[in-house]
């Protein structure tokens, strides 16, 4: 494994990590969906929850669907990051072995 290939793998891992951070960080769609869910929560009363209006229920469902979609994207990025990290680790081990020969 050459050092340019190792550098390319490391750069790919960095891009994946950066994209994941942008997707899940403050101001991201995942964060906004969570805020929407929090805003849509209905306070508990002694006798149960307040009934949701149709608009509030639709808003809550849309936020929940967006949140679920973003979690699926996050899982994909985590999987890709894990795969890239394994590849980089293997390449580092190979480069270390090559340098000791």
BELZIVEN-V254305 format. One record per run of one state. SS is the DSSP state (H for helix, E for strand, L for the rest). FROM is the first residue (numbers start at 1). LEN is the number of residues. If there is no record, write none. Layout:
ss=SS from=FROM len=LEN
ss=SS from=FROM len=LEN
This chain:
ss=L from=1 len=2
ss=H from=3 len=22
ss=L from=25 len=4
ss=H from=29 len=12
ss=L from=41 len=3
ss=E from=44 len=2
ss=L from=46 len=2
ss=E from=48 len=2
ss=L from=50 len=4
ss=H from=54 len=47
ss=L from=101 len=1
